[in-house]
């Protein structure tokens, strides 16, 4: 009887059923190497870290061993989009092709599932006033009669940021569990029951860490029963993990609780308290807190919070606002205490209020040692206190053994995990010292498929002219290509300025249109961008999540422009605290933390250009520090090995070559 490694190798052979069933399948040595390593980790219960370059086919390289092993496996992704892709496309295709009977379940957090109880109260809440929101609620009500999963991802017309979503979903605090009248049809508990009975469960990193302390979503119960855990997009583990392993309190949570107070109070205790007045008082002090913090409109502005008050906020105003918030919440608790026994829903509201009060009291005291605390400002305020890394938490999980008596195999994989030898920065930051490390290079021929251009005459990124220079270069280049350009920026300000200049420049150039992140959903933007025809094209200007998870193969994308090296802001509280910790250990924070982080982010952005063996394109990084600084040359050496264009004329010739009918050889136009 062959081993799991043998079975995986056979499945990846050129003549296998998989090769016949999957369009464009090609036997890749790197994919076989990774799949074999994953198979061994599952069989032996070892820890494996795998960096698999773009095009290796890492998804099949871990799915095949997981499915062929016949063991219980937990698959975790960084995004719901990849989670849905695995569950809805990749895994069903493999199971069908290989004839495997594995039971597969999808498990998300509460906010992804329709709550039937809250749906019944949504119209009564009075929170929705705009006609567009009321129509969105109507679509949810209609869909609720037909859905079997209750997963809101099925409703493609419902935007993730819609105010309808929190009204029709539950939280851990608002759910009354088995006492709910709708419990038998509860989508959340049905998903958990299916997960407990499945062979393969697909979750996401947020859910994995959110479940760590409260053990409420079902992941904690699943972990001891699985034989292997696979983290895809593992480069995001630390950033996601530290936010869920600590304590959080947001004005959004308090506002949602206030809305529920009115709905539940009027339904079960009308006349026993002025519920609307209590909620309005709470809403007022939350608005006061926002004014005190002078919260900007841009999201995720983090304020350092090492003392009693967050950085830059007047201490007296902060204390007054926090005291007013505590008083408003206490008044609500007092009103609920007198009526809590009248209805289960009122008792649940009281429990939620007490938990919110405990968190508020926690943030009224100085942060304990060994953690980082910050205030996240934007549309909502969020108080966060977290450990500096997930290393200790992961190390604790890695030492546990499964119920089967065997060690669990842990696999951490991504296209980018670092630039240093042996991926030491990633391994140490995640508590994985002693793990087997495998680095599989991309199979793409970047020497033939791509060119790199770093404009040598640009101002430094700190110069106020820099964004305009980027926009002018993109204008000239995109005019040659007919669009087909993705511009990745490191800040919202740069993104908006570049888009503004581009739109002004292309105002009369109807063959090229400029798309901007935020003006519609990411899914719709990418669908429009990918649908570009040969006679017209798009320039998509974006930041944040567009640096990864964007897959636009073919001629629709032929140029990626990155405005500057994606260093994390040095004044970010997490970066600052982690840097101070490293300096205290005698290490260079720049060398051991900031540079590896920038390298990973840069490689993620670069990875958007070449997605298939037939793709051709030009990468532009508008940061002269790559040419002038020692660390710049180090970053360049971490990128795929593609020829560099030295002159603007060479850059223009490369673009012209991409417009030829045949671009099999990127430079066939001027190298006959």
Secondary structure, DSSP 4 states (H G I P E B T S, - for coil): ---HHHHHHHHTSTTSHHHHHSTT----HHHHHHHHHHHHHHHHT-EEEEEE-TTS-HHHHHHHHHHHT-S-EEEEESSHHHHHHIIIIIHHHHHHHHT----EEE---GGGB--HHHHHHHGGG----SHHHHHHHHHHHHHHTT-SS-BGGG-TTS-TT-TTHHHHS--TTT--GGGSTTGGG-HHHHHHHHHHH-SEEEEEHHHHHHHHHH--SSHHHHHTT-SEEEESSGGGHHHHHHHHSSEEEEHHHHHHHHHHHHHHHHHHSTTSS-HHHHHHHHHHHHHHHHHHHT--SSS-EEEE-SSSS-TTS-HHHHHHHHHHHHHHHHHHHHHHHTTGGG-HHHHHHHHHHHHHHHHHHHHTSPPPTTEEEEEEESSS-EEEEEES-SHHHHHHHHT-B-TTSSBPEEEEEES---SSGGGHHHHHHTT-TT-EEEEE---S-HHHHEEEE--TTPPPTTSTTHHHHHHHHHHHHHHHHTS-EEEE-SSHHHHHHHHHHHHHHTTT-TTEEEEETTSS-HHHHHHHHHT--TT-EEEEEE-GGGGSS----GGG--EEEE-S--PPPTTSHHHHHHHHHHHHTT--HIIIIIHHHHHHHHHHHHTTT--STT--EEEEE--THHHHSHHHHHHHHHS---EEE-SHHHHHHHHHHHTSS--SSTTTTT--
